[in-house]
């Protein structure tokens, strides 16, 4: 040892871990303790040598995550934005107020140090916390040398080995957690806001909390976990008991009794079962046809990982998974067991298993078994099996320190420590050996069988008393032997549904489908109970509450399997791929969020399914009054005509067309008909920034692909207040209202003036009259009638009409584009004239001809809301599409002017 001592800042994940590390490394010699900025996070100082380098060690801690991920301030309030915006809203990590003192301690200590050694838990979550610590410390001292200590137990051997073999921190592990945090934040916040605002005030929801503070939370892992519970509950409800019949036979002798089971199992046809039974009764002599004796082995369990620890504690002690992990964490921090959050169920060849057993020889209950294990003469030792899982971070859970029970331990601490020890001793033991006898008999052609088992050598079952391997002993039989049964009965029974899921069953389902990780599964289960989505009985079996079942039913009725595990399982695999380095964080974020945003938008369009499902279980709330419709997302704006009622999004039951109509009907007949091409529409919580009087809520539209021009998006968030050029264009192109228009219906299209109030919604853009819409303007209808006359081309004999622009005959042609293949149209033959019209639009029931120029998407449509530009100059960059689908750029096809579309051309 030589040279000048360097200052080393050591940071652990919890204060108890920091204390253990400091005590072990200092051996309690020269250890000084002082307070940090946070009174809970002490600072320990001592001297130590790392590979010959004298170090002044400063050991402190954080308390779990130092930072939180959150949206920027303007997106945090629930009504501040459309929940769909949360899929791309800016997010950032910050140190919350209650962690600021810890941050100050790290900054003050890091300034005078040369090394930073990270003692965070060696899993993905711990690695992510490590990089949070690195970010804080390097911000005040960018010259710090960053080191990582890897350990699996707070025992001398592990801690000294970790400090002498420091490694680099794993950035890929941290990236995987960052991806999970961002995905969960965006998905959880959007769906939670949506379903809470939709249903909280619309229904009287009984829950464990005050319903005024009720949050109907959604979590990407929590919801599939609820799905397992609800699906099993539905299986039980759907089960219809069915009666069956079976023949049972027993034979009693001096050696005992044998119960023979019918090898048909059972029959559901009573008549058939009776016929067979009566034949057996008439000829009841039983003949032994087969006697099979064989040695059977019952193997010990593989080494213990987190999921198995939770499942076995639930089965053996009825401890919840959350409580199991709390107790296990405390045993780990006290140094009695290895790190309890591990996927690994196989020991490394480097692990000294005999040393672990040796520590247990003095225990009054299992010490003698440990001694037998270590005695080569007993032949009891067996290298543990390989469970097939290895997270490359921690070994399986095993005892790290001998104890006969500490005075501070609760009964649960004693039970869990004992389970870990007995499980370890079992997994390094020989399997139990038994002898099994199977006897088959024949009664009038019907076969029956009986089996018996005796345990020859218990081996691991001597120490692992949680498992049994009993069996009845049957009399001795020989092939060809005959006897008359002691009893031969025809018994009835009924089929039974599967049981409710126990906590062990639920953990098995989650593990199988990849929902959550070994470190988080118990949290997802706890949230189901905390949110009152499910309840758990004394036998640890789960039943969904009305609220949990209603949510799953609503999403199921939509056709979306958000409650199924598939989507989340894919995300979990992607996040593991990030930690393995086969996928990037950016790639996984983009894929997952794009997929879930599409689900969210579709769920919102189909929100009526959620409302219908809730209505099955809960009463409608009267306290919300008119707010209930708003909570359901129905109100669009206040009526500008009567100034008394709200205008609500509705769908015509006869033809399926959408409209926004006044609730004051029939006294007020104010209505805005939406384009016929709308297949789905839903009101969002976002308001328009331009239209007055406000608020005017934006509507999420979904258009039928084949009924709109190809350059328009089928999904569009628009405003009916008059500022949305995209909606105006599609209204002009596709038409509005019923298939047979009714005169005097009221306003049908929104005006172009973005600053006009709702009172001008009914003004025709052509003649400025209020008695009809621009689509029904008589001047346009008559103009189109007079401008296009049907005729026959005398030279070719083909049908033709006169061009309304240049008068040239336009012959009938057939479109060959993918969207309009086979559709007939007329187009002008002159190259300088781009007039065309669809044949089926000349007489489409309205008596008017509609020009079918198709405005393509403009730069204004690519803005966040999708509303059109309010300024004229951008029109020069727009494109029109001809009937054949070919683009015609830069000008109105009627007059050639680039400042407007053909449907509002003054020369039309």
Buried (B, 14 or more C-beta within 10 A) or exposed (E): EEEEBBBBBBBBBBBBBBBBBBBBBBEEEEBEEEEBBBEEBBBBBBBBEBEEBBBBBBBBBBBEBBBBBBBEEEBEEBEBBBBBBBBEBEBEBEBEEEBEBBBBBBBEBBEEBBBBBBBBBBBBBBBBBBBBBBEBBBEEBEEBEBBBBBBBBBBBEBBBEBBEEBEEBBBBBBBBBBBBBBBBBBBBBBBBBBBBBBBBBBBEBEBEEEBEEBBBBBBBBBBBBBBBBBBBBBEBEEEEEEEBBBBBBBBBEEEEBBBBBBEEEBBEEEEEBEEBBEBBBEEBEBBBBEBEEEEBEBBBBBBBBBBBBBBBBBBBBEBBBBBBBEBBBBBBBBBBBBBBBBBBBBBEEEBEBEEBBBBBBEBEEBEEBBBBBBEEEEEBBBEBBEBEBBBEBBBBBBBBBBBEEEEEBEEBBBBBBBBBBBBBBBBBBBBBBBBBBBBBBBBBEBBBBBBBBEBEBBBBBBBBEBBEEEBEEBBEBEEEBEBEBEEBEBEEEEEEBEEBBBBBBBBBBBBEBBBBBBBBBBBBBBBBBBBBBBBBEEEBBBBBBBBBBBBBBBBBBBEBBBBBBEBBBBBBEBBBBBBEEEBBBEEBBEBBBEBBBEBBBBBBBBBBBBBEBBBEBBEEBEEBEEEBBBBBBBBBBBBBBBEEBBBBBBBEEEEEBBBBBBBBBEEBBBBBBBBBBBBBBBBBBBBBEBBBEBBBBBBBBBBBEEBBBBBBBBBBBBBBBBBBBBBBBBBBBBBBBBEEBEEEBBBBBBBBEBEBBBBBBBBBBBEEBEBBBBBBBBEBBEBBBEBBEEEEEEEEEEBBBBBBBEEBBBBBBEBEBEEBEEBBBBBBEEEEBBBBBBBEBBEEEBEBBBBBBBBBBBEBBEEEBBBBBBEEEBBEBBBBBBBBBEEBEEBBBBBBBEEBBBBBBEEB
